[in-house]
Amino acid sequence: MCEVGMTLAELSYTEKHLAGWMRDRRRLTPLAQFHAKSFTVCQPYGVVLIMSPWNYPFMLTLSPLAGALAAGNCCVVKPSAYSPATSAVIRDILSDCFPPELVFVVEGGRAENQALLDQSFDYIFFTGGVAVGREVMTKAAKHLTPVTLELGGKSPCVVDATAKLDLAAKRLVFGKLLNCGQTCVAPDYLLIDQRVKDEFLSYVKKWISAMYGENPLDNGGYVRMVNRKHFDRVTGLIEPSKVVFGGKSDPETLKIQPTILDNLSPDDPVMQEEIFGPLLPVLTFEHVQEALDFINSRPHPLALYLFSQDKSVQTLFLRRAAFGGGCINDTIIHLATSRMGFGGVGSSGMGSYHGKESFDTFSHRKSIVKKYTWMDMPVRYAPYTPLKGRLLRLFLR
């Protein structure tokens, strides 16, 4: 659903629409430039570096690659060292499909990343964490290389008193526990109206049990943390006194129970960094404006999810909250389409891709004026007489 299916959907959409995206685009020509034709032409940047993460290693490598190749670029692909088995699959597929001068896969870890970033590329596309994103941008600046950064951040889920609580809980659990929370747009924390908190959390517990069983640690379909480093990091964020559901873990399987943390303050460690795991911190508000102010006081998130039946509240968050993208009355699914771009804003990233936005991201669109030669307007040439001045003012209004 998340890896192969979304990749195939992106490839199919690109193949279907590519001819239209590639066409020259006519633009109206100002009267002052008569007689001429104005249009734009797409040109590939050249050699593109695509650096992908470990959490969805197949889709987050091949989806941007599809856009880069559609735009006509040659590509160096660097999958994450944390997902070596998938990296090997990507290498085998791409070496079968493309000659190395068109697509070349570099495997390895930090040393290989540094060596690649020291090279001069025409474009860099990076998906990963904020800290490494800053390093990528710093390296790119030395060569004035344009970048797209798909990062992350603490994406809030806001539930007001008008929400359909049972359905909201079901959709929140789906988004939060997809890939066990190891999703860049996973709901990172819950902001909920104090009046409905207890009822809502009872539904959340119900749906966790319904989807993953009474003991998810024994569920073979429940995902583990990617490695020991991230297992230790996430379990270190669990404060036992704040646990109201779950909290257990298994260091042998690297699995962590879905865990709800309540009675928190914004200064608690779990609220200081992106969790990237199955922990759900809960904060409350009395008025919706408090939730909006809290979100806007923090770095811009990659996603925001609002559960509300109140159209005025929906409009308030869409117009006043800064975030990359999101959903009203659902989670996650805004990125599962090739018909809309996906990307962050501020500290959650820059640039956008998916579908046509991918083609545009990896293309430079040149503006061209084709001037016809059968006549030549003398008004633009010196000497500039008073009559020419009056004519220029007429043309340029």
PEDA-V969039 format. One line per field, one symbol per residue. ss: DSSP state (H for helix, E for strand, L for the rest). burial: b if it has 24 or more other ideal C-beta (glycine too) atoms within 12 Angstrom, else e. A space follows every 50 residues. Layout:
BEGIN
ss: ???
burial: ???
END
This chain:
BEGIN
ss: LLLHHHHHHHHHHHHHHHHHHHLLEEELLLHHHLLEEEEEEEEELLEEEE ELLLLLLLHHHHHHHHHHHHLLLEEEEELLHHHHHHHHHHHHHHHHHLLL LLEEELLLLHHHHHHHHLLLLLEEEEELLHHHHHHHHHHHHHLLLEEEEE LLLLLEEEELLLLLHHHHHHHHHHHHHHHHHLLLLLLLEEEEEHHHHHHH HHHHHHHHHHHHLLLHHHLLLLLLLLLHHHHHHHHLLLLHHHEEELLLEE LLLLEELLEEELLLLLLLHHHLLLLLLLEEEEEEELLHHHHHHHHHLLLL EEEEEEELLLHHHHHHHHHHLLEEEEEELLLLHHHLLLLLLELLLHHHEE LLELLHHHHHHLEEEEEEEEELLLLLLHHHLLLLLHHHHHHHHHHHL
burial: ebbeebbebbbebbeeebeebeeeeeeeeeeeeeeeeeeeebebbebbbb bbbbbbbbbbbbbbbbbbbbbbbbbbbbbbbbbeebbeebbeebeeebee eebbbbbeeeeebeebbeeebbbbbbbbbbebbebbbebbeeeebbbbbb bbbbbbbbbbbebebeebbbbbbbbbbbbbbbbbbbbbbbbbbeebbeeb bebbbebbeebbeeebbeeeebbbbbeeebbebbbebbeeebbbbbbebe eeebbbbbbbbbebeeeeebbebbbbbbbbbbbbbeebeebbebbeebbb bbbbbbbbeeeebbebbeeebbbbbbbbbbbbbbbbebeebbbbbebbbb bbbbbbbbbbbbbeeeeeeeeeeeeeeebeeeeeeeeeeeeeeeeee
END
